[in-house]
Amino acid sequence: MRRDDWQLGTWGRIPVSMHWTVLLSFAWMYLVFFDLTLTLISIPFLFLLFVAHEFGHVAMLRRRKIAVTSVSLFGVHGETSYNEYAAKANDVIAVAWSGVAAQAVVMALTLATYEFIPFAAMPFGSLLATAMYVVLVKINAFLMIVALLPIGPFDGHAAWQIIPRMRSKMKRAKPRTRPQPPPEPPVILTPEEERQLDQSSEKEAADLMARLTRKSDAPTQDR
């Protein structure tokens, strides 16, 4: 049976393979530079990007104690297979973002290296700096965008699930306020009812004064 990929060996007891479309990515470098020397220098940097992306997935899976079964490299993306039955929804989202996060680390280190190492004073330093900057910064940014596309086999299909999950979590965390009871309607009395209420109040007040007066006039007995 014909095989379209090559086994590169094992990576921490994880089988790693490379699809033939990776060779097209290497040829793509010639279309970027139109220079054979820069193309040859850029190929290891491009391969480093592919490996860094998949290493991010593997590191996150191992951190969450999920078994990794294989790593495959393709033209502009890779595939890290793992035990999906052992992964929860948060695990899948974290794994999806971890590949792009590893690429971001590579970009940051490249910018720091490009800034502090005097490539101009090194033999072939300018060629090395050009290839490194173009691949690990510019092409890296392009591949990060491709990886986050919410289509096909790319990581964006799972990565962007973080938005609805965050919205759902915020809704659950929002305190629920008890509804206030409706205000009681004001009591409107007719003039006749108001007159009767006043008379009743005056009568009760007069009775209370009479009882108090009788008690104060009663004689006291000495014991």
C-alpha positions as CSV (number, residue, x, y, z in Angstrom):
1,M,0.0,0.0,0.0
2,R,1.4,3.4,-0.9
3,R,2.2,5.8,1.9
4,D,2.0,9.5,1.6
5,D,4.0,10.3,4.7
6,W,7.3,9.3,6.3
7,Q,8.0,8.3,9.8
8,L,10.5,10.7,11.4
9,G,10.9,8.6,14.6
10,T,9.5,9.1,18.1
11,W,9.3,12.2,20.2
12,G,9.0,11.2,23.9
13,R,7.6,7.8,22.8
14,I,5.1,9.6,20.5
15,P,5.4,8.6,16.8
16,V,6.0,11.6,14.5
17,S,5.4,11.5,10.8
18,M,5.7,14.1,8.0
19,H,3.3,14.3,5.0
20,W,4.7,14.9,1.6
21,T,2.9,18.3,1.4
22,V,5.6,19.7,3.8
23,L,8.0,19.6,0.8
24,L,5.6,22.0,-0.9
25,S,6.0,24.4,2.0
26,F,9.7,24.2,1.7
27,A,9.4,25.0,-2.0
28,W,7.1,27.9,-1.0
29,M,10.2,29.5,0.6
30,Y,11.7,30.0,-2.8
31,L,8.7,31.9,-4.0
32,V,9.1,34.1,-0.9
33,F,12.8,34.9,-1.4
34,F,13.6,34.0,-5.0
35,D,17.0,33.1,-3.8
36,L,18.4,29.6,-3.4
37,T,20.7,30.4,-0.5
38,L,17.9,32.1,1.5
39,T,15.6,29.3,0.7
40,L,18.0,26.7,2.1
41,I,18.6,28.8,5.2
42,S,14.9,29.3,5.8
43,I,13.8,25.6,5.6
44,P,15.1,24.8,9.1
45,F,13.3,27.8,10.5
46,L,10.0,26.8,8.9
47,F,10.4,23.3,10.1
48,L,11.0,24.7,13.6
49,L,7.6,26.5,13.4
50,F,5.8,23.3,12.6
51,V,7.5,21.5,15.5
52,A,6.9,24.4,17.9
53,H,3.2,24.4,17.1
54,E,2.8,20.7,17.7
55,F,5.0,20.9,20.8
56,G,2.6,23.4,22.3
57,H,-0.2,20.9,21.8
58,V,1.8,18.0,23.3
59,A,2.9,20.1,26.3
60,M,-0.7,21.1,27.1
61,L,-2.0,17.6,26.7
62,R,0.7,16.2,29.1
63,R,0.0,19.0,31.5
64,R,-3.6,17.9,31.6
65,K,-2.7,14.3,31.8
66,I,-4.2,13.3,28.4
67,A,-2.5,10.6,26.4
68,V,-1.0,11.6,23.1
69,T,-1.1,9.0,20.3
70,S,0.7,10.6,17.4
71,V,2.0,13.8,15.7
72,S,1.7,14.4,12.0
73,L,3.2,17.3,10.0
74,F,1.4,18.6,6.9
75,G,1.9,21.5,4.5
76,V,0.8,24.5,6.5
77,H,-0.5,22.8,9.6
78,G,0.0,19.7,11.8
79,E,-2.2,17.3,13.7
80,T,-1.6,16.0,17.2
81,S,-3.9,13.0,17.9
82,Y,-4.9,12.3,21.5
83,N,-7.5,10.5,23.6
84,E,-10.5,12.6,22.9
85,Y,-12.7,10.6,25.3
86,A,-10.5,11.7,28.2
87,A,-10.6,15.4,27.2
88,K,-13.3,17.8,28.5
89,A,-14.5,20.9,26.7
90,N,-12.0,23.1,28.5
91,D,-9.2,20.8,27.7
92,V,-10.0,20.9,24.0
93,I,-10.0,24.7,24.0
94,A,-6.8,24.9,25.9
95,V,-5.1,22.4,23.5
96,A,-6.3,24.4,20.5
97,W,-4.8,27.7,21.8
98,S,-1.5,26.1,23.0
99,G,-0.1,25.6,19.5
100,V,-0.5,29.3,18.6
101,A,0.8,30.2,22.0
102,A,4.0,28.3,21.3
103,Q,4.3,30.1,18.0
104,A,3.9,33.4,19.8
105,V,6.8,32.4,22.1
106,V,9.0,31.7,19.1
107,M,8.1,35.1,17.6
108,A,9.0,36.9,20.9
109,L,12.3,35.1,21.2
110,T,13.1,35.8,17.6
111,L,12.5,39.6,18.0
112,A,14.7,39.6,21.1
113,T,17.4,37.7,19.3
114,Y,17.2,39.9,16.2
115,E,17.5,43.0,18.4
116,F,20.4,42.0,20.6
117,I,22.7,39.8,18.4
118,P,24.9,41.7,16.0
119,F,24.3,39.6,12.8
120,A,26.0,42.2,10.6
121,A,29.3,41.3,12.2
122,M,28.9,37.6,11.6
123,P,29.8,35.7,8.3
124,F,26.5,35.3,6.4
125,G,24.9,37.0,9.3
126,S,22.7,39.3,7.2
127,L,21.3,36.3,5.3
128,L,20.7,34.4,8.5
129,A,19.0,37.4,10.0
130,T,16.8,38.0,7.0
131,A,15.7,34.4,6.7
132,M,15.0,34.2,10.5
133,Y,13.0,37.4,10.6
134,V,10.9,36.6,7.6
135,V,10.1,33.0,8.6
136,L,9.8,33.3,12.4
137,V,8.1,36.6,12.5
138,K,6.2,37.4,9.2
139,I,5.4,33.9,8.0
140,N,4.8,32.9,11.6
141,A,2.1,35.5,12.0
142,F,0.5,34.3,8.8
143,L,0.5,30.7,10.0
144,M,-1.0,31.8,13.3
145,I,-3.9,33.4,11.4
146,V,-4.3,30.2,9.3
147,A,-4.3,28.0,12.4
148,L,-7.1,30.1,14.0
149,L,-9.4,29.9,11.1
150,P,-12.7,28.3,12.3
151,I,-12.9,25.9,9.4
152,G,-11.7,22.4,8.4
153,P,-9.0,20.8,10.5
154,F,-7.5,24.0,11.9
155,D,-7.4,24.8,15.6
156,G,-9.7,27.8,15.3
157,H,-12.7,25.4,15.1
158,A,-12.2,24.6,18.8
159,A,-10.2,27.6,19.9
160,W,-13.1,30.1,19.3
161,Q,-15.4,28.0,21.4
162,I,-13.9,30.0,24.3
163,I,-16.2,33.0,23.5
164,P,-19.6,31.3,24.1
165,R,-18.2,29.4,27.1
166,M,-17.1,32.7,28.7
167,R,-20.4,34.3,28.0
168,S,-22.2,31.4,29.6
169,K,-19.9,31.5,32.6
170,M,-20.5,35.3,33.0
171,K,-24.2,34.7,33.0
172,R,-24.0,32.1,35.7
173,A,-21.8,34.3,37.8
174,K,-24.1,37.3,37.6
175,P,-26.0,37.7,40.9
176,R,-29.8,37.3,40.6
177,T,-31.7,40.2,42.2
178,R,-35.0,39.4,43.8
179,P,-37.9,41.3,42.0
180,Q,-39.3,44.1,44.1
181,P,-43.0,43.7,45.0
182,P,-45.3,46.1,43.2
183,P,-46.3,49.2,45.2
184,E,-49.6,49.1,47.0
185,P,-52.2,51.3,45.4
186,P,-53.0,54.5,47.5
187,V,-56.3,54.4,49.4
188,I,-58.6,57.1,48.3
189,L,-61.5,58.0,50.7
190,T,-64.6,59.8,49.9
191,P,-65.5,62.9,52.0
192,E,-68.1,61.0,53.9
193,E,-65.6,58.2,54.8
194,E,-63.0,60.8,55.9
195,R,-65.6,62.5,58.2
196,Q,-66.5,59.1,59.7
197,L,-62.8,58.3,60.2
198,D,-62.3,61.6,62.0
199,Q,-65.3,61.1,64.3
200,S,-64.1,57.6,65.1
201,S,-60.6,58.8,66.0
202,E,-62.0,61.7,68.1
203,K,-64.3,59.2,70.0
204,E,-61.5,56.8,70.7
205,A,-59.3,59.6,71.9
206,A,-62.1,60.9,74.2
207,D,-62.6,57.4,75.7
208,L,-58.9,57.0,76.3
209,M,-58.7,60.3,78.2
210,A,-61.8,59.5,80.3
211,R,-60.3,56.1,81.4
212,L,-57.0,57.8,82.3
213,T,-58.8,60.5,84.3
214,R,-60.9,57.9,86.3
215,K,-57.7,56.1,87.3
216,S,-55.9,59.2,88.5
217,D,-58.9,60.2,90.6
218,A,-59.2,56.8,92.4
219,P,-58.2,56.9,96.2
220,T,-55.1,55.0,97.2
221,Q,-55.1,52.7,100.3
222,D,-52.4,52.7,102.9
223,R,-51.2,49.4,104.0
